[in-house]
Amino acid sequence: MHQRVKSHFKKADPRLFKVLQSIGDVGKVSSIPPRQYFSRLCREIIAQQLSGKVADTFMERFRALFPKKSVSPKRVLGLSDGTLRKIGISWAKVKYLKDLAQKVQKEEVSLENLQYLDDKTVIAQLTKVKGIGDWTAEMFLMFSLGREDVFSCGDLGLQKAIEEIYQIKNLTKSKAEKLSMRWSPYRTYASLILWRSRDRA
């Protein structure tokens, strides 16, 4: 984590900074190459409501379906629904993967341009796909595009961490959003701190 980020939290929110000191560095937010966007979105769909370990297992099975593990929209569309279902994912996720592949293939969703768009426009683009909601799009902003100022108010882990650290009961999305503004322009790093605090607990 850059010193500028630590300095910001030290000044803007001493309580969160204290948590950061106790858990150690949470790493650096970084982007991935555009050629990996499609595969990453497939993983985001596959990983929904699963633990990281299970999601990794299913993703490896998914990648094994393709020559040299090269995932592409055309190849996804060439697989039968039954073949995708056999890797362990639900029928709903099979439909979501096919919808993603179809929309990218038809250029209804242009992945190559996402890195140049603002956050709201990226979310609007990605949520055209069945099975991709705001949360999935926000995770893509954080971990694929490397955006430093993203906060997912609907993330239950973040909500729980805020309730514990700030001793807030019945936290609402609007309250979480308001609180998060003190962390801007580094809300993604704040999210990493909050998630790590939960892992430690």
DRENROMI-493972 format. One record per residue: residue in three letters; x, y, z of N, C-alpha, C, O, CB in turn. Coordinates in steps of 0.2 Angstrom, whole numbers, padded with zeros to 4 digits, always signed. Glycine has a CB too. Layout:
N
ALAXYZXYZXYZXYZXYZ ...
REM end
This chain:
201
MET+0004-0006+0000+0000+0000+0000+0004+0006+0000+0009+0007+0004-0005+0000+0006 HIS+0003+0011-0004+0007+0017-0005+0006+0021+0002+0001+0021+0005+0004+0022-0010 GLN+0011+0025+0003+0012+0029+0009+0006+0034+0009+0003+0036+0014+0018+0032+0010 ARG+0005+0037+0003+0000+0042+0002-0007+0040+0005-0011+0043+0008-0001+0044-0005 VAL-0008+0033+0004-0015+0030+0006-0015+0030+0014-0020+0032+0017-0016+0023+0003 LYS-0010+0027+0016-0009+0027+0024-0010+0034+0027-0013+0034+0032-0003+0023+0026 SER-0007+0039+0024-0007+0045+0027-0014+0048+0027-0016+0052+0031-0002+0050+0023 HIS-0017+0046+0021-0024+0049+0021-0029+0046+0026-0033+0050+0029-0027+0047+0014 PHE-0028+0039+0027-0032+0036+0032-0030+0039+0039-0035+0040+0044-0032+0029+0032 LYS-0024+0040+0040-0022+0042+0047-0025+0049+0049-0027+0050+0054-0014+0043+0047 LYS-0026+0053+0044-0029+0060+0044-0036+0060+0044-0040+0063+0048-0026+0065+0039 ALA-0039+0056+0039-0046+0056+0038-0050+0052+0043-0056+0053+0045-0048+0054+0031 ASP-0047+0046+0045-0051+0041+0050-0046+0037+0054-0044+0032+0052-0055+0036+0045 PRO-0044+0040+0060-0039+0037+0064-0041+0030+0066-0037+0026+0067-0038+0041+0070 ARG-0048+0029+0067-0050+0022+0069-0049+0017+0064-0046+0012+0066-0058+0023+0070 LEU-0050+0019+0058-0048+0014+0052-0041+0013+0052-0038+0008+0050-0051+0016+0046 PHE-0037+0018+0053-0030+0018+0052-0027+0013+0058-0022+0010+0057-0027+0025+0053 LYS-0030+0014+0063-0028+0009+0069-0029+0002+0067-0025-0002+0069-0032+0011+0075 VAL-0035+0001+0064-0036-0006+0061-0031-0008+0056-0028-0014+0057-0043-0007+0058 LEU-0029-0004+0052-0024-0005+0047-0017-0007+0050-0014-0012+0048-0023+0001+0042 GLN-0016-0003+0055-0009-0005+0059-0009-0011+0062-0004-0015+0063-0008+0001+0064 SER-0015-0014+0064-0016-0020+0068-0015-0026+0063-0013-0031+0065-0022-0020+0072 ILE-0018-0025+0057-0018-0031+0052-0012-0031+0047-0011-0036+0044-0025-0030+0048 GLY-0009-0025+0047-0003-0025+0042-0005-0023+0035-0011-0022+0034+0000-0032+0042 ASP-0001-0023+0030-0002-0020+0024-0007-0025+0020-0007-0031+0021+0005-0020+0020 VAL-0012-0022+0016-0017-0026+0013-0015-0026+0005-0019-0028+0001-0023-0022+0014 GLY-0009-0024+0003-0007-0025-0004-0009-0018-0008-0011-0013-0005-0010-0031-0007 LYS-0008-0019-0014-0009-0014-0019-0014-0015-0024-0015-0021-0027-0002-0012-0023 VAL-0019-0011-0025-0024-0011-0030-0021-0011-0037-0017-0006-0038-0030-0006-0029 SER-0022-0016-0041-0019-0016-0048-0024-0018-0053-0029-0021-0051-0013-0020-0048 SER-0023-0017-0059-0027-0019-0065-0025-0025-0068-0019-0027-0068-0028-0013-0070 ILE-0029-0028-0072-0027-0034-0077-0027-0032-0084-0031-0027-0085-0031-0040-0075 PRO-0024-0035-0088-0024-0033-0096-0031-0034-0098-0035-0039-0096-0019-0038-0100 PRO-0033-0030-0103-0040-0031-0106-0041-0038-0109-0047-0040-0109-0041-0026-0111 ARG-0036-0041-0111-0038-0048-0114-0040-0053-0109-0043-0058-0111-0031-0051-0117 GLN-0039-0051-0103-0041-0056-0097-0048-0054-0094-0051-0057-0090-0036-0056-0091 TYR-0051-0048-0097-0058-0046-0094-0063-0051-0095-0067-0053-0090-0060-0040-0098 PHE-0064-0055-0101-0069-0059-0101-0068-0065-0097-0073-0067-0093-0069-0062-0109 SER-0063-0068-0096-0061-0074-0092-0063-0072-0084-0066-0076-0081-0054-0076-0092 ARG-0061-0066-0083-0062-0063-0076-0069-0063-0074-0072-0064-0069-0058-0057-0074 LEU-0073-0060-0079-0080-0059-0078-0084-0066-0078-0088-0067-0074-0084-0055-0084 CYS-0081-0071-0081-0084-0078-0081-0083-0080-0073-0087-0084-0070-0080-0083-0086 ARG-0077-0079-0071-0075-0081-0064-0080-0078-0059-0082-0081-0054-0068-0080-0062 GLU-0081-0071-0060-0085-0067-0056-0092-0071-0055-0095-0071-0050-0086-0060-0058 ILE-0095-0073-0061-0101-0076-0061-0101-0083-0058-0105-0084-0054-0104-0077-0069 ILE-0096-0087-0059-0095-0093-0056-0095-0093-0049-0097-0097-0045-0089-0097-0059 ALA-0091-0088-0046-0090-0087-0039-0095-0084-0035-0095-0084-0029-0084-0083-0038 GLN-0101-0082-0038-0106-0079-0034-0109-0084-0029-0110-0090-0030-0112-0077-0039 GLN-0109-0082-0023-0112-0085-0017-0108-0092-0015-0110-0096-0012-0119-0087-0018 LEU-0101-0092-0017-0097-0097-0016-0091-0095-0012-0089-0089-0012-0095-0101-0022 SER-0088-0100-0008-0082-0098-0005-0076-0097-0010-0077-0100-0016-0080-0103+0001 GLY-0071-0094-0008-0066-0093-0013-0063-0100-0015-0061-0101-0021-0060-0089-0010 LYS-0062-0105-0011-0059-0111-0012-0063-0115-0017-0061-0118-0022-0058-0115-0006 VAL-0070-0115-0016-0075-0119-0021-0075-0115-0027-0075-0118-0033-0082-0119-0018 ALA-0075-0109-0027-0075-0105-0034-0069-0106-0038-0069-0107-0044-0075-0097-0032 ASP-0063-0107-0034-0057-0108-0038-0057-0115-0041-0055-0116-0047-0051-0108-0033 THR-0060-0120-0038-0061-0127-0040-0065-0127-0047-0063-0130-0052-0064-0131-0035 PHE-0071-0124-0046-0075-0123-0052-0072-0120-0058-0073-0121-0064-0082-0120-0050 MET-0068-0114-0056-0065-0111-0062-0060-0115-0065-0059-0114-0071-0062-0104-0059 GLU-0056-0119-0061-0051-0123-0065-0055-0128-0069-0052-0130-0075-0047-0127-0059 ARG-0060-0131-0067-0064-0136-0071-0067-0132-0077-0067-0135-0083-0070-0139-0067 PHE-0069-0126-0077-0071-0122-0082-0066-0121-0087-0067-0122-0093-0074-0115-0080 ARG-0060-0118-0085-0054-0117-0089-0052-0123-0093-0049-0123-0099-0049-0114-0085 ALA-0053-0129-0090-0050-0135-0093-0055-0137-0099-0053-0142-0102-0051-0141-0087 LEU-0060-0134-0100-0065-0136-0105-0062-0133-0112-0065-0134-0117-0072-0133-0104 PHE-0057-0128-0111-0055-0125-0117-0048-0127-0119-0044-0128-0115-0055-0117-0116 PRO-0046-0127-0126-0040-0128-0128-0035-0123-0125-0036-0117-0125-0039-0128-0136 LYS-0029-0126-0122-0024-0122-0118-0027-0117-0113-0024-0112-0111-0020-0118-0124 LYS-0033-0119-0111-0037-0116-0105-0038-0108-0107-0039-0104-0103-0033-0116-0099 SER-0039-0107-0114-0040-0101-0117-0048-0099-0117-0051-0102-0122-0037-0100-0124 VAL-0050-0095-0113-0057-0094-0112-0059-0089-0117-0056-0083-0117-0060-0093-0105 SER-0064-0090-0121-0067-0084-0126-0074-0085-0127-0077-0090-0126-0063-0085-0133 PRO-0077-0079-0129-0085-0079-0130-0087-0085-0135-0092-0088-0134-0087-0073-0132 LYS-0083-0085-0140-0085-0090-0146-0085-0097-0143-0089-0101-0144-0080-0089-0152 ARG-0080-0099-0139-0079-0105-0136-0084-0107-0131-0086-0113-0131-0072-0106-0134 VAL-0086-0102-0127-0091-0103-0122-0098-0105-0126-0101-0109-0123-0092-0097-0117 LEU-0099-0101-0131-0105-0102-0134-0105-0109-0138-0111-0111-0140-0107-0096-0140 GLY-0099-0111-0139-0099-0118-0143-0100-0124-0138-0101-0129-0140-0092-0118-0146 LEU-0100-0123-0131-0101-0128-0127-0108-0129-0125-0112-0124-0125-0097-0126-0120 SER-0110-0135-0124-0117-0136-0122-0119-0134-0115-0114-0134-0111-0119-0144-0124 ASP-0125-0133-0114-0127-0131-0107-0125-0137-0102-0123-0135-0097-0135-0130-0107 GLY-0126-0143-0104-0125-0149-0100-0117-0149-0098-0116-0151-0093-0127-0155-0104 THR-0113-0148-0103-0106-0148-0102-0104-0143-0097-0100-0144-0092-0102-0147-0108 LEU-0107-0137-0097-0105-0132-0092-0108-0134-0085-0105-0133-0080-0108-0125-0094 ARG-0114-0137-0085-0117-0139-0079-0113-0144-0075-0113-0144-0069-0124-0141-0080 LYS-0110-0148-0079-0106-0154-0076-0100-0151-0072-0097-0155-0068-0103-0158-0082 ILE-0098-0145-0073-0092-0143-0069-0094-0141-0062-0090-0140-0057-0089-0137-0072 GLY-0101-0141-0061-0103-0140-0054-0107-0134-0053-0110-0133-0047-0098-0141-0049 ILE-0108-0130-0058-0111-0124-0057-0119-0125-0058-0121-0130-0061-0109-0118-0062 SER-0123-0120-0056-0130-0120-0057-0132-0119-0064-0128-0116-0068-0134-0115-0052 TRP-0138-0121-0065-0141-0120-0072-0142-0112-0073-0141-0110-0079-0148-0123-0073 ALA-0143-0108-0068-0144-0101-0068-0137-0098-0071-0137-0094-0075-0146-0098-0062 LYS-0132-0101-0068-0125-0098-0069-0123-0100-0077-0119-0096-0080-0120-0101-0064 VAL-0125-0106-0079-0124-0108-0086-0127-0103-0090-0124-0101-0095-0127-0115-0087 LYS-0133-0101-0089-0137-0096-0093-0133-0089-0093-0133-0085-0098-0144-0095-0091 TYR-0131-0087-0087-0127-0081-0086-0121-0081-0090-0119-0076-0094-0126-0079-0079 LEU-0117-0086-0090-0111-0087-0094-0112-0086-0101-0109-0083-0105-0107-0093-0093 LYS-0118-0089-0104-0120-0089-0111-0122-0082-0113-0120-0080-0118-0125-0094-0112 ASP-0125-0079-0108-0128-0072-0110-0122-0067-0110-0122-0063-0115-0133-0070-0104 LEU-0117-0068-0106-0111-0064-0106-0107-0065-0113-0106-0060-0116-0106-0066-0100 ALA-0106-0071-0114-0103-0073-0121-0107-0070-0127-0103-0067-0131-0102-0080-0121 GLN-0113-0071-0127-0117-0068-0132-0117-0061-0133-0116-0058-0138-0124-0071-0132 LYS-0117-0057-0127-0117-0050-0128-0110-0047-0130-0110-0042-0133-0119-0047-0121 VAL-0105-0051-0127-0098-0049-0129-0097-0050-0137-0094-0046-0140-0093-0052-0125 GLN-0099-0056-0139-0099-0058-0146-0102-0053-0151-0100-0051-0156-0101-0065-0147 LYS-0108-0051-0149-0112-0046-0153-0110-0039-0152-0113-0034-0155-0120-0047-0151 GLU-0105-0038-0147-0103-0031-0145-0108-0027-0142-0108-0021-0143-0100-0028-0152 GLU-0113-0030-0139-0118-0026-0135-0114-0024-0129-0116-0019-0126-0124-0031-0133 VAL-0109-0028-0127-0105-0026-0121-0098-0026-0124-0096-0031-0126-0106-0030-0115 SER-0095-0020-0124-0088-0019-0127-0083-0019-0121-0082-0014-0118-0087-0013-0131 LEU-0080-0025-0120-0075-0026-0114-0069-0022-0115-0066-0019-0110-0073-0033-0113 GLU-0066-0021-0121-0060-0018-0123-0060-0011-0121-0055-0008-0119-0058-0018-0130 ASN-0066-0007-0121-0066+0000-0119-0068+0001-0112-0067+0007-0110-0072+0003-0123 LEU-0069-0004-0108-0071-0003-0101-0065+0001-0097-0067+0005-0093-0072-0009-0097 GLN-0059+0000-0098-0054+0003-0095-0054+0011-0095-0051+0015-0091-0047+0001-0097 TYR-0057+0013-0101-0057+0021-0102-0064+0024-0100-0064+0030-0100-0057+0022-0110 LEU-0068+0020-0097-0075+0023-0095-0075+0024-0087-0071+0021-0084-0081+0018-0096 ASP-0079+0029-0085-0080+0030-0078-0084+0025-0075-0087+0021-0078-0083+0037-0077 ASP-0083+0025-0068-0086+0019-0064-0093+0018-0066-0095+0012-0067-0085+0020-0057 LYS-0097+0023-0066-0105+0022-0067-0106+0019-0074-0111+0015-0075-0108+0029-0066 THR-0102+0021-0079-0103+0019-0086-0101+0011-0086-0104+0008-0089-0100+0023-0091 VAL-0096+0010-0083-0094+0003-0082-0099-0002-0079-0101-0007-0082-0087+0002-0078 ILE-0102+0001-0074-0107-0003-0070-0113-0004-0075-0116-0009-0075-0109+0000-0064 ALA-0115+0002-0078-0121+0001-0083-0120-0004-0089-0124-0007-0091-0122+0008-0086 GLN-0113-0004-0091-0112-0009-0096-0112-0016-0094-0115-0020-0097-0105-0007-0099 LEU-0109-0017-0088-0109-0024-0086-0116-0027-0084-0117-0033-0084-0104-0025-0080 THR-0120-0023-0081-0126-0025-0078-0131-0026-0084-0137-0028-0083-0129-0020-0073 LYS-0129-0025-0090-0133-0027-0096-0134-0035-0096-0138-0038-0099-0131-0024-0102 VAL-0129-0038-0093-0128-0045-0093-0132-0049-0088-0132-0046-0082-0121-0048-0093 LYS-0136-0054-0089-0140-0057-0084-0135-0060-0079-0130-0063-0081-0144-0063-0088 GLY-0137-0059-0073-0133-0062-0068-0127-0058-0065-0124-0059-0060-0130-0068-0070 ILE-0126-0052-0068-0121-0047-0066-0125-0041-0063-0128-0037-0067-0116-0045-0072 GLY-0125-0040-0057-0128-0034-0054-0123-0029-0051-0117-0030-0053-0132-0037-0048 ASP-0125-0025-0047-0120-0019-0045-0114-0022-0042-0108-0020-0043-0124-0014-0041 TRP-0115-0027-0037-0110-0030-0033-0104-0033-0038-0098-0032-0037-0112-0035-0028 THR-0106-0037-0042-0101-0040-0047-0098-0035-0051-0092-0036-0052-0105-0045-0051 ALA-0101-0030-0053-0098-0025-0057-0093-0021-0053-0088-0019-0055-0103-0020-0060 GLU-0095-0020-0046-0090-0016-0042-0084-0020-0040-0079-0017-0040-0094-0014-0035 MET-0085-0027-0040-0079-0031-0039-0074-0031-0045-0068-0031-0044-0081-0038-0037 PHE-0077-0030-0051-0074-0030-0057-0070-0023-0057-0064-0023-0059-0078-0030-0063 LEU-0073-0018-0055-0070-0011-0055-0064-0011-0050-0058-0009-0052-0075-0006-0052 MET-0065-0015-0044-0059-0015-0039-0053-0019-0042-0048-0017-0042-0062-0018-0033 PHE-0055-0026-0044-0050-0031-0044-0048-0032-0052-0043-0036-0053-0052-0037-0041 SER-0051-0029-0056-0049-0030-0063-0047-0024-0066-0042-0023-0070-0055-0033-0067 LEU-0051-0018-0065-0049-0012-0068-0044-0008-0063-0041-0003-0065-0055-0008-0069 GLY-0044-0010-0057-0039-0007-0052-0041+0000-0050-0037+0004-0048-0032-0007-0055 ARG-0048+0001-0049-0050+0008-0047-0049+0008-0040-0051+0004-0036-0057+0009-0049 GLU-0046+0014-0038-0045+0015-0030-0050+0017-0026-0050+0017-0020-0039+0019-0030 ASP-0056+0020-0029-0061+0023-0025-0068+0020-0026-0073+0024-0028-0061+0031-0027 VAL-0068+0014-0025-0074+0010-0026-0077+0007-0019-0072+0004-0015-0074+0004-0031 PHE-0083+0008-0017-0086+0005-0011-0092+0002-0013-0097+0005-0016-0086+0010-0006 SER-0093-0004-0011-0099-0008-0012-0104-0008-0006-0103-0012-0001-0097-0015-0014 CYS-0108-0004-0006-0113-0003+0000-0117-0009+0001-0119-0010+0007-0117+0003-0001 GLY-0118-0013-0004-0122-0019-0003-0118-0025-0001-0121-0031+0000-0126-0021-0009 ASP-0112-0025+0000-0108-0030+0002-0109-0032+0010-0107-0027+0014-0100-0029+0001 LEU-0111-0038+0011-0112-0039+0018-0106-0040+0023-0106-0038+0029-0116-0046+0019 GLY-0101-0042+0020-0094-0042+0024-0092-0035+0026-0090-0034+0031-0089-0045+0020 LEU-0093-0030+0021-0091-0023+0023-0096-0020+0028-0094-0017+0032-0091-0019+0016 GLN-0102-0022+0027-0107-0019+0032-0105-0022+0039-0106-0018+0044-0114-0021+0030 LYS-0104-0029+0040-0103-0032+0046-0096-0029+0049-0096-0027+0055-0102-0039+0045 ALA-0091-0027+0045-0085-0025+0048-0086-0018+0050-0083-0016+0055-0080-0025+0042 ILE-0090-0014+0047-0091-0007+0049-0095-0007+0055-0094-0003+0060-0096-0003+0043 GLU-0100-0011+0056-0104-0012+0062-0100-0014+0068-0100-0011+0074-0110-0017+0061 GLU-0095-0018+0067-0090-0020+0072-0085-0015+0074-0084-0013+0080-0087-0026+0070 ILE-0082-0012+0069-0077-0007+0071-0080+0000+0073-0077+0003+0078-0073-0005+0064 TYR-0085+0002+0071-0088+0008+0073-0094+0008+0078-0097+0012+0080-0091+0012+0066 GLN-0095+0001+0079-0101+0000+0084-0107+0003+0082-0111+0007+0086-0099+0002+0091 ILE-0109+0001+0076-0116+0004+0073-0120-0002+0073-0119-0007+0070-0115+0007+0066 LYS-0126-0001+0075-0132-0006+0075-0136-0005+0069-0138+0001+0067-0136-0007+0081 ASN-0138-0010+0065-0143-0010+0060-0141-0004+0055-0144+0000+0053-0150-0008+0062 LEU-0135-0005+0052-0132-0001+0047-0136-0001+0041-0137-0007+0038-0124-0003+0046 THR-0137+0004+0038-0141+0005+0031-0136+0006+0026-0130+0008+0027-0146+0010+0032 LYS-0138+0005+0020-0133+0006+0014-0132+0014+0014-0126+0016+0012-0137+0004+0007 SER-0137+0018+0015-0136+0025+0015-0131+0027+0020-0126+0032+0019-0142+0029+0015 LYS-0131+0024+0026-0126+0026+0031-0119+0024+0029-0114+0027+0030-0128+0023+0038 ALA-0119+0018+0026-0112+0015+0024-0109+0020+0019-0103+0021+0019-0113+0008+0022 GLU-0114+0022+0014-0111+0026+0009-0109+0033+0012-0103+0035+0010-0117+0027+0004 LYS-0112+0035+0016-0110+0042+0019-0104+0041+0023-0099+0045+0022-0116+0044+0024 LEU-0103+0036+0027-0097+0035+0031-0091+0034+0026-0085+0036+0027-0098+0028+0035 SER-0092+0030+0020-0087+0029+0016-0084+0035+0012-0078+0035+0010-0089+0024+0010 MET-0087+0040+0012-0085+0046+0009-0079+0049+0012-0075+0053+0009-0091+0051+0009 ARG-0078+0048+0019-0072+0050+0022-0066+0047+0020-0060+0049+0021-0073+0049+0030 TRP-0067+0041+0017-0061+0037+0014-0059+0039+0007-0054+0037+0005-0062+0029+0015 SER-0063+0042+0004-0062+0044-0003-0056+0049-0003-0055+0053+0001-0068+0048-0006 PRO-0051+0048-0008-0052+0044-0015-0049+0037-0014-0047+0034-0019-0049+0048-0020 TYR-0049+0034-0008-0046+0027-0008-0051+0022-0005-0049+0018+0000-0039+0028-0003 ARG-0057+0022-0007-0062+0018-0004-0061+0011-0005-0063+0006-0001-0069+0020-0006 THR-0057+0009-0011-0056+0002-0012-0051+0000-0007-0052-0006-0004-0053+0001-0019 TYR-0046+0004-0005-0041+0001+0000-0045+0001+0007-0043-0004+0011-0035+0007+0001 ALA-0050+0005+0008-0053+0005+0014-0057-0002+0015-0058-0005+0020-0058+0011+0015 SER-0060-0004+0009-0064-0010+0008-0059-0016+0010-0061-0021+0013-0067-0011+0001 LEU-0053-0016+0007-0048-0021+0009-0046-0022+0016-0046-0027+0019-0042-0020+0005 ILE-0046-0016+0019-0045-0016+0026-0050-0019+0030-0049-0023+0035-0043-0009+0029 LEU-0056-0017+0028-0062-0019+0032-0063-0027+0031-0065-0031+0036-0069-0016+0029 TRP-0062-0029+0025-0063-0037+0023-0057-0040+0027-0059-0046+0030-0062-0038+0016 ARG-0051-0038+0027-0046-0041+0031-0047-0041+0039-0046-0046+0042-0039-0037+0030 SER-0050-0036+0041-0052-0036+0048-0057-0042+0050-0057-0044+0055-0055-0029+0050 ARG-0061-0043+0045-0066-0049+0046-0063-0055+0046-0064-0060+0050-0072-0048+0041 ASP-0058-0056+0041-0054-0062+0041-0050-0064+0047-0050-0069+0049-0049-0062+0035 ARG-0048-0058+0050-0044-0059+0056-0048-0061+0062-0046-0065+0066-0040-0053+0058 ALA-0054-0058+0062-0059-0060+0067-0061-0067+0067-0065-0070+0071-0065-0055+0067 
REM end
